[in-house]
Amino acid sequence: MSGEDIPAVSDPADALAAVAALRRLADRLEDAAVEQAMRSGWSWPQVAEALGVTRQAVHKKHARRLIAAGVKLRRR
């Protein structure tokens, strides 16, 4: 992506605040999508492949929250 594709922001603090807000939004979207996938019977490897990460990474990031939410998790 070139700099021409991104609108110019004159204040670096505003630009960085926007980046932080986008990261928070992306995390919430990922949480919801992973939970939906797991409730639909997806396996950890399927979710990991869809996210482009390892099974271990997705499990580490989401397992505790999903268990607390009462999601039945598949072993494989």
N, CA, C, O and CB atoms as a CASP TS submission, in Angstrom:
PFRMAT TS
TARGET T0000
AUTHOR 0000-0000-0000
METHOD Language model
MODEL 1
PARENT N/A
ATOM      1  N   MET     1       0.846  -1.171   0.000  1.00  0.00           N
ATOM      2  CA  MET     1       0.000   0.000   0.000  1.00  0.00           C
ATOM      3  C   MET     1       0.890   1.232   0.000  1.00  0.00           C
ATOM      4  O   MET     1       1.800   1.351   0.820  1.00  0.00           O
ATOM      5  CB  MET     1      -0.962  -0.001   1.215  1.00  0.00           C
ATOM      6  N   SER     2       0.626   2.132  -0.909  1.00  0.00           N
ATOM      7  CA  SER     2       1.425   3.353  -0.971  1.00  0.00           C
ATOM      8  C   SER     2       0.805   4.430  -0.102  1.00  0.00           C
ATOM      9  O   SER     2      -0.363   4.335   0.275  1.00  0.00           O
ATOM     10  CB  SER     2       1.556   3.847  -2.419  1.00  0.00           C
ATOM     11  N   GLY     3       1.573   5.437   0.213  1.00  0.00           N
ATOM     12  CA  GLY     3       1.085   6.547   1.002  1.00  0.00           C
ATOM     13  C   GLY     3      -0.066   7.277   0.333  1.00  0.00           C
ATOM     14  O   GLY     3      -0.851   7.945   1.007  1.00  0.00           O
ATOM     15  N   GLU     4      -0.177   7.158  -0.998  1.00  0.00           N
ATOM     16  CA  GLU     4      -1.259   7.807  -1.726  1.00  0.00           C
ATOM     17  C   GLU     4      -2.618   7.183  -1.407  1.00  0.00           C
ATOM     18  O   GLU     4      -3.647   7.832  -1.593  1.00  0.00           O
ATOM     19  CB  GLU     4      -0.996   7.736  -3.220  1.00  0.00           C
ATOM     20  N   ASP     5      -2.640   5.941  -0.932  1.00  0.00           N
ATOM     21  CA  ASP     5      -3.892   5.252  -0.633  1.00  0.00           C
ATOM     22  C   ASP     5      -4.454   5.630   0.732  1.00  0.00           C
ATOM     23  O   ASP     5      -5.605   5.313   1.036  1.00  0.00           O
ATOM     24  CB  ASP     5      -3.684   3.759  -0.700  1.00  0.00           C
ATOM     25  N   ILE     6      -3.666   6.295   1.547  1.00  0.00           N
ATOM     26  CA  ILE     6      -4.054   6.618   2.917  1.00  0.00           C
ATOM     27  C   ILE     6      -4.253   8.123   3.017  1.00  0.00           C
ATOM     28  O   ILE     6      -3.372   8.892   2.633  1.00  0.00           O
ATOM     29  CB  ILE     6      -2.985   6.124   3.943  1.00  0.00           C
ATOM     30  N   PRO     7      -5.420   8.556   3.538  1.00  0.00           N
ATOM     31  CA  PRO     7      -5.623   9.999   3.679  1.00  0.00           C
ATOM     32  C   PRO     7      -4.579  10.616   4.603  1.00  0.00           C
ATOM     33  O   PRO     7      -4.193  10.013   5.604  1.00  0.00           O
ATOM     34  CB  PRO     7      -7.029  10.289   4.210  1.00  0.00           C
ATOM     35  N   ALA     8      -4.129  11.808   4.266  1.00  0.00           N
ATOM     36  CA  ALA     8      -3.137  12.502   5.086  1.00  0.00           C
ATOM     37  C   ALA     8      -3.784  12.984   6.379  1.00  0.00           C
ATOM     38  O   ALA     8      -4.895  13.515   6.372  1.00  0.00           O
ATOM     39  CB  ALA     8      -2.517  13.693   4.312  1.00  0.00           C
ATOM     40  N   VAL     9      -3.080  12.793   7.478  1.00  0.00           N
ATOM     41  CA  VAL     9      -3.517  13.306   8.774  1.00  0.00           C
ATOM     42  C   VAL     9      -2.418  14.243   9.242  1.00  0.00           C
ATOM     43  O   VAL     9      -1.257  13.847   9.349  1.00  0.00           O
ATOM     44  CB  VAL     9      -3.791  12.143   9.824  1.00  0.00           C
ATOM     45  N   SER    10      -2.786  15.483   9.519  1.00  0.00           N
ATOM     46  CA  SER    10      -1.770  16.479   9.861  1.00  0.00           C
ATOM     47  C   SER    10      -1.191  16.283  11.259  1.00  0.00           C
ATOM     48  O   SER    10      -0.041  16.645  11.506  1.00  0.00           O
ATOM     49  CB  SER    10      -2.355  17.863   9.751  1.00  0.00           C
ATOM     50  N   ASP    11      -1.963  15.721  12.165  1.00  0.00           N
ATOM     51  CA  ASP    11      -1.509  15.540  13.544  1.00  0.00           C
ATOM     52  C   ASP    11      -1.148  14.072  13.788  1.00  0.00           C
ATOM     53  O   ASP    11      -2.021  13.208  13.709  1.00  0.00           O
ATOM     54  CB  ASP    11      -2.601  16.006  14.545  1.00  0.00           C
ATOM     55  N   PRO    12       0.117  13.777  14.081  1.00  0.00           N
ATOM     56  CA  PRO    12       0.509  12.384  14.339  1.00  0.00           C
ATOM     57  C   PRO    12      -0.292  11.748  15.475  1.00  0.00           C
ATOM     58  O   PRO    12      -0.559  10.547  15.438  1.00  0.00           O
ATOM     59  CB  PRO    12       1.991  12.317  14.666  1.00  0.00           C
ATOM     60  N   ALA    13      -0.676  12.527  16.476  1.00  0.00           N
ATOM     61  CA  ALA    13      -1.470  11.979  17.578  1.00  0.00           C
ATOM     62  C   ALA    13      -2.810  11.471  17.059  1.00  0.00           C
ATOM     63  O   ALA    13      -3.281  10.422  17.499  1.00  0.00           O
ATOM     64  CB  ALA    13      -1.690  13.042  18.677  1.00  0.00           C
ATOM     65  N   ASP    14      -3.430  12.196  16.132  1.00  0.00           N
ATOM     66  CA  ASP    14      -4.695  11.748  15.541  1.00  0.00           C
ATOM     67  C   ASP    14      -4.496  10.474  14.733  1.00  0.00           C
ATOM     68  O   ASP    14      -5.311   9.554  14.796  1.00  0.00           O
ATOM     69  CB  ASP    14      -5.295  12.847  14.652  1.00  0.00           C
ATOM     70  N   ALA    15      -3.414  10.427  13.977  1.00  0.00           N
ATOM     71  CA  ALA    15      -3.131   9.244  13.161  1.00  0.00           C
ATOM     72  C   ALA    15      -2.913   8.018  14.045  1.00  0.00           C
ATOM     73  O   ALA    15      -3.433   6.940  13.759  1.00  0.00           O
ATOM     74  CB  ALA    15      -1.897   9.483  12.271  1.00  0.00           C
ATOM     75  N   LEU    16      -2.149   8.186  15.109  1.00  0.00           N
ATOM     76  CA  LEU    16      -1.880   7.060  16.001  1.00  0.00           C
ATOM     77  C   LEU    16      -3.126   6.641  16.761  1.00  0.00           C
ATOM     78  O   LEU    16      -3.331   5.451  17.004  1.00  0.00           O
ATOM     79  CB  LEU    16      -0.773   7.416  16.981  1.00  0.00           C
ATOM     80  N   ALA    17      -3.958   7.596  17.139  1.00  0.00           N
ATOM     81  CA  ALA    17      -5.224   7.264  17.805  1.00  0.00           C
ATOM     82  C   ALA    17      -6.118   6.472  16.858  1.00  0.00           C
ATOM     83  O   ALA    17      -6.805   5.545  17.286  1.00  0.00           O
ATOM     84  CB  ALA    17      -5.951   8.549  18.284  1.00  0.00           C
ATOM     85  N   ALA    18      -6.114   6.825  15.586  1.00  0.00           N
ATOM     86  CA  ALA    18      -6.904   6.085  14.601  1.00  0.00           C
ATOM     87  C   ALA    18      -6.395   4.657  14.454  1.00  0.00           C
ATOM     88  O   ALA    18      -7.189   3.721  14.363  1.00  0.00           O
ATOM     89  CB  ALA    18      -6.873   6.797  13.245  1.00  0.00           C
ATOM     90  N   VAL    19      -5.086   4.486  14.429  1.00  0.00           N
ATOM     91  CA  VAL    19      -4.499   3.142  14.341  1.00  0.00           C
ATOM     92  C   VAL    19      -4.907   2.309  15.552  1.00  0.00           C
ATOM     93  O   VAL    19      -5.292   1.149  15.402  1.00  0.00           O
ATOM     94  CB  VAL    19      -2.954   3.223  14.241  1.00  0.00           C
ATOM     95  N   ALA    20      -4.829   2.882  16.740  1.00  0.00           N
ATOM     96  CA  ALA    20      -5.206   2.162  17.960  1.00  0.00           C
ATOM     97  C   ALA    20      -6.681   1.783  17.927  1.00  0.00           C
ATOM     98  O   ALA    20      -7.044   0.675  18.322  1.00  0.00           O
ATOM     99  CB  ALA    20      -4.907   3.014  19.207  1.00  0.00           C
ATOM    100  N   ALA    21      -7.529   2.688  17.461  1.00  0.00           N
ATOM    101  CA  ALA    21      -8.965   2.397  17.381  1.00  0.00           C
ATOM    102  C   ALA    21      -9.235   1.278  16.378  1.00  0.00           C
ATOM    103  O   ALA    21     -10.070   0.411  16.632  1.00  0.00           O
ATOM    104  CB  ALA    21      -9.752   3.664  16.986  1.00  0.00           C
ATOM    105  N   LEU    22      -8.548   1.288  15.261  1.00  0.00           N
ATOM    106  CA  LEU    22      -8.709   0.225  14.268  1.00  0.00           C
ATOM    107  C   LEU    22      -8.256  -1.123  14.821  1.00  0.00           C
ATOM    108  O   LEU    22      -8.890  -2.144  14.556  1.00  0.00           O
ATOM    109  CB  LEU    22      -7.923   0.561  12.998  1.00  0.00           C
ATOM    110  N   ARG    23      -7.169  -1.136  15.585  1.00  0.00           N
ATOM    111  CA  ARG    23      -6.706  -2.390  16.189  1.00  0.00           C
ATOM    112  C   ARG    23      -7.738  -2.939  17.162  1.00  0.00           C
ATOM    113  O   ARG    23      -8.008  -4.140  17.178  1.00  0.00           O
ATOM    114  CB  ARG    23      -5.367  -2.180  16.909  1.00  0.00           C
ATOM    115  N   ARG    24      -8.325  -2.045  17.986  1.00  0.00           N
ATOM    116  CA  ARG    24      -9.362  -2.497  18.921  1.00  0.00           C
ATOM    117  C   ARG    24     -10.562  -3.058  18.169  1.00  0.00           C
ATOM    118  O   ARG    24     -11.110  -4.091  18.555  1.00  0.00           O
ATOM    119  CB  ARG    24      -9.807  -1.341  19.835  1.00  0.00           C
ATOM    120  N   LEU    25     -10.970  -2.389  17.107  1.00  0.00           N
ATOM    121  CA  LEU    25     -12.087  -2.866  16.298  1.00  0.00           C
ATOM    122  C   LEU    25     -11.759  -4.211  15.661  1.00  0.00           C
ATOM    123  O   LEU    25     -12.586  -5.123  15.678  1.00  0.00           O
ATOM    124  CB  LEU    25     -12.443  -1.841  15.216  1.00  0.00           C
ATOM    125  N   ALA    26     -10.563  -4.342  15.102  1.00  0.00           N
ATOM    126  CA  ALA    26     -10.152  -5.604  14.485  1.00  0.00           C
ATOM    127  C   ALA    26     -10.154  -6.732  15.507  1.00  0.00           C
ATOM    128  O   ALA    26     -10.572  -7.846  15.191  1.00  0.00           O
ATOM    129  CB  ALA    26      -8.760  -5.466  13.854  1.00  0.00           C
ATOM    130  N   ASP    27      -9.695  -6.464  16.725  1.00  0.00           N
ATOM    131  CA  ASP    27      -9.707  -7.487  17.776  1.00  0.00           C
ATOM    132  C   ASP    27     -11.127  -7.917  18.114  1.00  0.00           C
ATOM    133  O   ASP    27     -11.392  -9.107  18.285  1.00  0.00           O
ATOM    134  CB  ASP    27      -9.008  -6.969  19.035  1.00  0.00           C
ATOM    135  N   ARG    28     -12.044  -6.954  18.213  1.00  0.00           N
ATOM    136  CA  ARG    28     -13.445  -7.301  18.520  1.00  0.00           C
ATOM    137  C   ARG    28     -14.068  -8.104  17.388  1.00  0.00           C
ATOM    138  O   ARG    28     -14.806  -9.058  17.636  1.00  0.00           O
ATOM    139  CB  ARG    28     -14.277  -6.027  18.776  1.00  0.00           C
ATOM    140  N   LEU    29     -13.778  -7.726  16.151  1.00  0.00           N
ATOM    141  CA  LEU    29     -14.293  -8.474  15.003  1.00  0.00           C
ATOM    142  C   LEU    29     -13.739  -9.893  14.989  1.00  0.00           C
ATOM    143  O   LEU    29     -14.473 -10.843  14.717  1.00  0.00           O
ATOM    144  CB  LEU    29     -13.943  -7.757  13.692  1.00  0.00           C
ATOM    145  N   GLU    30     -12.446 -10.040  15.280  1.00  0.00           N
ATOM    146  CA  GLU    30     -11.840 -11.369  15.325  1.00  0.00           C
ATOM    147  C   GLU    30     -12.477 -12.208  16.426  1.00  0.00           C
ATOM    148  O   GLU    30     -12.821 -13.368  16.200  1.00  0.00           O
ATOM    149  CB  GLU    30     -10.321 -11.264  15.545  1.00  0.00           C
ATOM    150  N   ASP    31     -12.637 -11.632  17.617  1.00  0.00           N
ATOM    151  CA  ASP    31     -13.263 -12.368  18.716  1.00  0.00           C
ATOM    152  C   ASP    31     -14.634 -12.893  18.315  1.00  0.00           C
ATOM    153  O   ASP    31     -14.945 -14.062  18.545  1.00  0.00           O
ATOM    154  CB  ASP    31     -13.387 -11.478  19.953  1.00  0.00           C
ATOM    155  N   ALA    32     -15.455 -12.032  17.714  1.00  0.00           N
ATOM    156  CA  ALA    32     -16.812 -12.428  17.325  1.00  0.00           C
ATOM    157  C   ALA    32     -16.784 -13.499  16.237  1.00  0.00           C
ATOM    158  O   ALA    32     -17.559 -14.454  16.288  1.00  0.00           O
ATOM    159  CB  ALA    32     -17.605 -11.208  16.840  1.00  0.00           C
ATOM    160  N   ALA    33     -15.903 -13.345  15.260  1.00  0.00           N
ATOM    161  CA  ALA    33     -15.834 -14.310  14.163  1.00  0.00           C
ATOM    162  C   ALA    33     -15.330 -15.662  14.645  1.00  0.00           C
ATOM    163  O   ALA    33     -15.844 -16.701  14.230  1.00  0.00           O
ATOM    164  CB  ALA    33     -14.931 -13.785  13.051  1.00  0.00           C
ATOM    165  N   VAL    34     -14.327 -15.655  15.520  1.00  0.00           N
ATOM    166  CA  VAL    34     -13.807 -16.917  16.052  1.00  0.00           C
ATOM    167  C   VAL    34     -14.890 -17.606  16.882  1.00  0.00           C
ATOM    168  O   VAL    34     -15.090 -18.814  16.762  1.00  0.00           O
ATOM    169  CB  VAL    34     -12.530 -16.673  16.911  1.00  0.00           C
ATOM    170  N   GLU    35     -15.577 -16.854  17.709  1.00  0.00           N
ATOM    171  CA  GLU    35     -16.644 -17.459  18.515  1.00  0.00           C
ATOM    172  C   GLU    35     -17.735 -18.051  17.621  1.00  0.00           C
ATOM    173  O   GLU    35     -18.204 -19.161  17.870  1.00  0.00           O
ATOM    174  CB  GLU    35     -17.253 -16.414  19.474  1.00  0.00           C
ATOM    175  N   GLN    36     -18.135 -17.326  16.595  1.00  0.00           N
ATOM    176  CA  GLN    36     -19.156 -17.835  15.682  1.00  0.00           C
ATOM    177  C   GLN    36     -18.680 -19.122  15.001  1.00  0.00           C
ATOM    178  O   GLN    36     -19.432 -20.091  14.893  1.00  0.00           O
ATOM    179  CB  GLN    36     -19.511 -16.770  14.624  1.00  0.00           C
ATOM    180  N   ALA    37     -17.439 -19.121  14.550  1.00  0.00           N
ATOM    181  CA  ALA    37     -16.893 -20.307  13.885  1.00  0.00           C
ATOM    182  C   ALA    37     -16.871 -21.504  14.834  1.00  0.00           C
ATOM    183  O   ALA    37     -17.260 -22.608  14.452  1.00  0.00           O
ATOM    184  CB  ALA    37     -15.477 -20.022  13.361  1.00  0.00           C
ATOM    185  N   MET    38     -16.417 -21.288  16.062  1.00  0.00           N
ATOM    186  CA  MET    38     -16.332 -22.390  17.013  1.00  0.00           C
ATOM    187  C   MET    38     -17.729 -22.893  17.399  1.00  0.00           C
ATOM    188  O   MET    38     -17.931 -24.097  17.555  1.00  0.00           O
ATOM    189  CB  MET    38     -15.559 -21.950  18.267  1.00  0.00           C
ATOM    190  N   ARG    39     -18.680 -21.988  17.551  1.00  0.00           N
ATOM    191  CA  ARG    39     -20.065 -22.404  17.836  1.00  0.00           C
ATOM    192  C   ARG    39     -20.662 -23.168  16.661  1.00  0.00           C
ATOM    193  O   ARG    39     -21.584 -23.965  16.838  1.00  0.00           O
ATOM    194  CB  ARG    39     -20.940 -21.180  18.161  1.00  0.00           C
ATOM    195  N   SER    40     -20.135 -22.925  15.459  1.00  0.00           N
ATOM    196  CA  SER    40     -20.613 -23.612  14.255  1.00  0.00           C
ATOM    197  C   SER    40     -19.889 -24.930  14.018  1.00  0.00           C
ATOM    198  O   SER    40     -20.129 -25.604  13.016  1.00  0.00           O
ATOM    199  CB  SER    40     -20.448 -22.715  13.043  1.00  0.00           C
ATOM    200  N   GLY    41     -18.998 -25.298  14.942  1.00  0.00           N
ATOM    201  CA  GLY    41     -18.320 -26.588  14.831  1.00  0.00           C
ATOM    202  C   GLY    41     -16.975 -26.577  14.143  1.00  0.00           C
ATOM    203  O   GLY    41     -16.427 -27.640  13.851  1.00  0.00           O
ATOM    204  N   TRP    42     -16.436 -25.418  13.880  1.00  0.00           N
ATOM    205  CA  TRP    42     -15.115 -25.363  13.261  1.00  0.00           C
ATOM    206  C   TRP    42     -14.070 -25.886  14.241  1.00  0.00           C
ATOM    207  O   TRP    42     -14.247 -25.807  15.457  1.00  0.00           O
ATOM    208  CB  TRP    42     -14.772 -23.917  12.814  1.00  0.00           C
ATOM    209  N   SER    43     -12.996 -26.411  13.704  1.00  0.00           N
ATOM    210  CA  SER    43     -11.866 -26.861  14.515  1.00  0.00           C
ATOM    211  C   SER    43     -10.857 -25.728  14.650  1.00  0.00           C
ATOM    212  O   SER    43     -10.897 -24.745  13.909  1.00  0.00           O
ATOM    213  CB  SER    43     -11.199 -28.117  13.893  1.00  0.00           C
ATOM    214  N   TRP    44      -9.944 -25.888  15.618  1.00  0.00           N
ATOM    215  CA  TRP    44      -8.871 -24.897  15.775  1.00  0.00           C
ATOM    216  C   TRP    44      -8.050 -24.757  14.500  1.00  0.00           C
ATOM    217  O   TRP    44      -7.753 -23.633  14.096  1.00  0.00           O
ATOM    218  CB  TRP    44      -7.956 -25.283  16.942  1.00  0.00           C
ATOM    219  N   PRO    45      -7.667 -25.869  13.841  1.00  0.00           N
ATOM    220  CA  PRO    45      -6.893 -25.715  12.605  1.00  0.00           C
ATOM    221  C   PRO    45      -7.648 -24.960  11.506  1.00  0.00           C
ATOM    222  O   PRO    45      -7.040 -24.205  10.748  1.00  0.00           O
ATOM    223  CB  PRO    45      -6.489 -27.075  12.090  1.00  0.00           C
ATOM    224  N   GLN    46      -8.964 -25.158  11.414  1.00  0.00           N
ATOM    225  CA  GLN    46      -9.740 -24.434  10.412  1.00  0.00           C
ATOM    226  C   GLN    46      -9.734 -22.932  10.699  1.00  0.00           C
ATOM    227  O   GLN    46      -9.536 -22.124   9.791  1.00  0.00           O
ATOM    228  CB  GLN    46     -11.181 -24.960  10.369  1.00  0.00           C
ATOM    229  N   VAL    47      -9.949 -22.564  11.953  1.00  0.00           N
ATOM    230  CA  VAL    47      -9.952 -21.158  12.328  1.00  0.00           C
ATOM    231  C   VAL    47      -8.570 -20.561  12.093  1.00  0.00           C
ATOM    232  O   VAL    47      -8.444 -19.462  11.552  1.00  0.00           O
ATOM    233  CB  VAL    47     -10.379 -20.983  13.803  1.00  0.00           C
ATOM    234  N   ALA    48      -7.545 -21.283  12.498  1.00  0.00           N
ATOM    235  CA  ALA    48      -6.177 -20.791  12.332  1.00  0.00           C
ATOM    236  C   ALA    48      -5.853 -20.555  10.859  1.00  0.00           C
ATOM    237  O   ALA    48      -5.275 -19.527  10.505  1.00  0.00           O
ATOM    238  CB  ALA    48      -5.176 -21.782  12.940  1.00  0.00           C
ATOM    239  N   GLU    49      -6.221 -21.499  10.007  1.00  0.00           N
ATOM    240  CA  GLU    49      -5.941 -21.342   8.579  1.00  0.00           C
ATOM    241  C   GLU    49      -6.671 -20.118   8.021  1.00  0.00           C
ATOM    242  O   GLU    49      -6.101 -19.357   7.238  1.00  0.00           O
ATOM    243  CB  GLU    49      -6.355 -22.613   7.802  1.00  0.00           C
ATOM    244  N   ALA    50      -7.920 -19.929   8.420  1.00  0.00           N
ATOM    245  CA  ALA    50      -8.694 -18.785   7.928  1.00  0.00           C
ATOM    246  C   ALA    50      -8.071 -17.458   8.369  1.00  0.00           C
ATOM    247  O   ALA    50      -8.141 -16.466   7.644  1.00  0.00           O
ATOM    248  CB  ALA    50     -10.145 -18.872   8.424  1.00  0.00           C
ATOM    249  N   LEU    51      -7.464 -17.443   9.553  1.00  0.00           N
ATOM    250  CA  LEU    51      -6.836 -16.228  10.066  1.00  0.00           C
ATOM    251  C   LEU    51      -5.378 -16.073   9.633  1.00  0.00           C
ATOM    252  O   LEU    51      -4.785 -15.009   9.810  1.00  0.00           O
ATOM    253  CB  LEU    51      -6.914 -16.216  11.568  1.00  0.00           C
ATOM    254  N   GLY    52      -4.808 -17.128   9.070  1.00  0.00           N
ATOM    255  CA  GLY    52      -3.418 -17.065   8.634  1.00  0.00           C
ATOM    256  C   GLY    52      -2.425 -17.132   9.785  1.00  0.00           C
ATOM    257  O   GLY    52      -1.342 -16.551   9.721  1.00  0.00           O
ATOM    258  N   VAL    53      -2.811 -17.852  10.846  1.00  0.00           N
ATOM    259  CA  VAL    53      -1.935 -18.023  12.011  1.00  0.00           C
ATOM    260  C   VAL    53      -1.857 -19.507  12.346  1.00  0.00           C
ATOM    261  O   VAL    53      -2.511 -20.325  11.699  1.00  0.00           O
ATOM    262  CB  VAL    53      -2.455 -17.199  13.242  1.00  0.00           C
ATOM    263  N   THR    54      -1.065 -19.857  13.351  1.00  0.00           N
ATOM    264  CA  THR    54      -0.983 -21.251  13.758  1.00  0.00           C
ATOM    265  C   THR    54      -2.148 -21.619  14.671  1.00  0.00           C
ATOM    266  O   THR    54      -2.783 -20.755  15.276  1.00  0.00           O
ATOM    267  CB  THR    54       0.348 -21.523  14.461  1.00  0.00           C
ATOM    268  N   ARG    55      -2.410 -22.908  14.753  1.00  0.00           N
ATOM    269  CA  ARG    55      -3.449 -23.406  15.650  1.00  0.00           C
ATOM    270  C   ARG    55      -3.130 -23.007  17.079  1.00  0.00           C
ATOM    271  O   ARG    55      -4.014 -22.604  17.836  1.00  0.00           O
ATOM    272  CB  ARG    55      -3.587 -24.937  15.537  1.00  0.00           C
ATOM    273  N   GLN    56      -1.868 -23.121  17.438  1.00  0.00           N
ATOM    274  CA  GLN    56      -1.455 -22.779  18.796  1.00  0.00           C
ATOM    275  C   GLN    56      -1.723 -21.302  19.098  1.00  0.00           C
ATOM    276  O   GLN    56      -2.173 -20.964  20.193  1.00  0.00           O
ATOM    277  CB  GLN    56       0.032 -23.099  18.995  1.00  0.00           C
ATOM    278  N   ALA    57      -1.451 -20.438  18.144  1.00  0.00           N
ATOM    279  CA  ALA    57      -1.651 -18.997  18.352  1.00  0.00           C
ATOM    280  C   ALA    57      -3.121 -18.668  18.557  1.00  0.00           C
ATOM    281  O   ALA    57      -3.471 -17.909  19.460  1.00  0.00           O
ATOM    282  CB  ALA    57      -1.101 -18.202  17.164  1.00  0.00           C
ATOM    283  N   VAL    58      -3.982 -19.237  17.720  1.00  0.00           N
ATOM    284  CA  VAL    58      -5.409 -18.937  17.856  1.00  0.00           C
ATOM    285  C   VAL    58      -5.971 -19.543  19.143  1.00  0.00           C
ATOM    286  O   VAL    58      -6.823 -18.938  19.794  1.00  0.00           O
ATOM    287  CB  VAL    58      -6.190 -19.465  16.634  1.00  0.00           C
ATOM    288  N   HIS    59      -5.503 -20.715  19.503  1.00  0.00           N
ATOM    289  CA  HIS    59      -5.960 -21.344  20.745  1.00  0.00           C
ATOM    290  C   HIS    59      -5.540 -20.504  21.948  1.00  0.00           C
ATOM    291  O   HIS    59      -6.344 -20.242  22.843  1.00  0.00           O
ATOM    292  CB  HIS    59      -5.400 -22.778  20.870  1.00  0.00           C
ATOM    293  N   LYS    60      -4.284 -20.088  21.963  1.00  0.00           N
ATOM    294  CA  LYS    60      -3.771 -19.293  23.084  1.00  0.00           C
ATOM    295  C   LYS    60      -4.543 -17.984  23.228  1.00  0.00           C
ATOM    296  O   LYS    60      -4.841 -17.553  24.342  1.00  0.00           O
ATOM    297  CB  LYS    60      -2.274 -19.001  22.894  1.00  0.00           C
ATOM    298  N   LYS    61      -4.862 -17.357  22.103  1.00  0.00           N
ATOM    299  CA  LYS    61      -5.524 -16.058  22.142  1.00  0.00           C
ATOM    300  C   LYS    61      -6.999 -16.157  22.529  1.00  0.00           C
ATOM    301  O   LYS    61      -7.523 -15.247  23.172  1.00  0.00           O
ATOM    302  CB  LYS    61      -5.397 -15.382  20.800  1.00  0.00           C
ATOM    303  N   HIS    62      -7.684 -17.249  22.148  1.00  0.00           N
ATOM    304  CA  HIS    62      -9.143 -17.283  22.267  1.00  0.00           C
ATOM    305  C   HIS    62      -9.719 -18.339  23.208  1.00  0.00           C
ATOM    306  O   HIS    62     -10.858 -18.188  23.649  1.00  0.00           O
ATOM    307  CB  HIS    62      -9.715 -17.492  20.939  1.00  0.00           C
ATOM    308  N   ALA    63      -8.989 -19.389  23.530  1.00  0.00           N
ATOM    309  CA  ALA    63      -9.582 -20.513  24.258  1.00  0.00           C
ATOM    310  C   ALA    63     -10.196 -20.106  25.595  1.00  0.00           C
ATOM    311  O   ALA    63     -11.338 -20.464  25.883  1.00  0.00           O
ATOM    312  CB  ALA    63      -8.539 -21.573  24.490  1.00  0.00           C
ATOM    313  N   ARG    64      -9.472 -19.383  26.393  1.00  0.00           N
ATOM    314  CA  ARG    64      -9.974 -19.021  27.726  1.00  0.00           C
ATOM    315  C   ARG    64     -11.277 -18.227  27.635  1.00  0.00           C
ATOM    316  O   ARG    64     -12.223 -18.493  28.376  1.00  0.00           O
ATOM    317  CB  ARG    64      -8.919 -18.206  28.490  1.00  0.00           C
ATOM    318  N   ARG    65     -11.321 -17.252  26.724  1.00  0.00           N
ATOM    319  CA  ARG    65     -12.524 -16.439  26.564  1.00  0.00           C
ATOM    320  C   ARG    65     -13.697 -17.278  26.078  1.00  0.00           C
ATOM    321  O   ARG    65     -14.824 -17.101  26.542  1.00  0.00           O
ATOM    322  CB  ARG    65     -12.264 -15.293  25.591  1.00  0.00           C
ATOM    323  N   LEU    66     -13.436 -18.193  25.142  1.00  0.00           N
ATOM    324  CA  LEU    66     -14.503 -19.033  24.611  1.00  0.00           C
ATOM    325  C   LEU    66     -15.050 -19.981  25.673  1.00  0.00           C
ATOM    326  O   LEU    66     -16.261 -20.184  25.764  1.00  0.00           O
ATOM    327  CB  LEU    66     -14.001 -19.828  23.415  1.00  0.00           C
ATOM    328  N   ILE    67     -14.170 -20.553  26.466  1.00  0.00           N
ATOM    329  CA  ILE    67     -14.604 -21.441  27.551  1.00  0.00           C
ATOM    330  C   ILE    67     -15.472 -20.656  28.535  1.00  0.00           C
ATOM    331  O   ILE    67     -16.518 -21.140  28.970  1.00  0.00           O
ATOM    332  CB  ILE    67     -13.375 -22.070  28.283  1.00  0.00           C
ATOM    333  N   ALA    68     -15.038 -19.453  28.881  1.00  0.00           N
ATOM    334  CA  ALA    68     -15.811 -18.609  29.806  1.00  0.00           C
ATOM    335  C   ALA    68     -17.178 -18.256  29.222  1.00  0.00           C
ATOM    336  O   ALA    68     -18.137 -18.057  29.969  1.00  0.00           O
ATOM    337  CB  ALA    68     -15.032 -17.319  30.133  1.00  0.00           C
ATOM    338  N   ALA    69     -17.276 -18.178  27.894  1.00  0.00           N
ATOM    339  CA  ALA    69     -18.536 -17.854  27.233  1.00  0.00           C
ATOM    340  C   ALA    69     -19.410 -19.092  27.043  1.00  0.00           C
ATOM    341  O   ALA    69     -20.514 -18.999  26.507  1.00  0.00           O
ATOM    342  CB  ALA    69     -18.265 -17.197  25.886  1.00  0.00           C
ATOM    343  N   GLY    70     -18.912 -20.259  27.485  1.00  0.00           N
ATOM    344  CA  GLY    70     -19.697 -21.488  27.384  1.00  0.00           C
ATOM    345  C   GLY    70     -19.676 -22.146  26.015  1.00  0.00           C
ATOM    346  O   GLY    70     -20.554 -22.948  25.696  1.00  0.00           O
ATOM    347  N   VAL    71     -18.685 -21.814  25.211  1.00  0.00           N
ATOM    348  CA  VAL    71     -18.576 -22.421  23.885  1.00  0.00           C
ATOM    349  C   VAL    71     -17.954 -23.799  24.030  1.00  0.00           C
ATOM    350  O   VAL    71     -16.914 -23.957  24.669  1.00  0.00           O
ATOM    351  CB  VAL    71     -17.734 -21.531  22.921  1.00  0.00           C
ATOM    352  N   LYS    72     -18.611 -24.815  23.421  1.00  0.00           N
ATOM    353  CA  LYS    72     -18.049 -26.166  23.417  1.00  0.00           C
ATOM    354  C   LYS    72     -16.957 -26.230  22.357  1.00  0.00           C
ATOM    355  O   LYS    72     -17.209 -26.005  21.173  1.00  0.00           O
ATOM    356  CB  LYS    72     -19.155 -27.243  23.150  1.00  0.00           C
ATOM    357  N   LEU    73     -15.749 -26.538  22.798  1.00  0.00           N
ATOM    358  CA  LEU    73     -14.601 -26.540  21.899  1.00  0.00           C
ATOM    359  C   LEU    73     -14.267 -27.938  21.432  1.00  0.00           C
ATOM    360  O   LEU    73     -14.338 -28.903  22.193  1.00  0.00           O
ATOM    361  CB  LEU    73     -13.398 -25.922  22.576  1.00  0.00           C
ATOM    362  N   ARG    74     -13.901 -28.029  20.166  1.00  0.00           N
ATOM    363  CA  ARG    74     -13.450 -29.303  19.597  1.00  0.00           C
ATOM    364  C   ARG    74     -11.985 -29.508  19.910  1.00  0.00           C
ATOM    365  O   ARG    74     -11.207 -28.556  19.958  1.00  0.00           O
ATOM    366  CB  ARG    74     -13.686 -29.348  18.071  1.00  0.00           C
ATOM    367  N   ARG    75     -11.621 -30.746  20.119  1.00  0.00           N
ATOM    368  CA  ARG    75     -10.210 -31.076  20.349  1.00  0.00           C
ATOM    369  C   ARG    75      -9.395 -30.896  19.069  1.00  0.00           C
ATOM    370  O   ARG    75      -8.293 -30.350  19.117  1.00  0.00           O
ATOM    371  CB  ARG    75     -10.071 -32.522  20.868  1.00  0.00           C
ATOM    372  N   ARG    76      -9.903 -31.334  17.957  1.00  0.00           N
ATOM    373  CA  ARG    76      -9.206 -31.237  16.661  1.00  0.00           C
ATOM    374  C   ARG    76     -10.170 -30.857  15.595  1.00  0.00           C
ATOM    375  O   ARG    76      -9.785 -30.724  14.433  1.00  0.00           O
ATOM    376  CB  ARG    76      -8.515 -32.550  16.292  1.00  0.00           C
TER
END
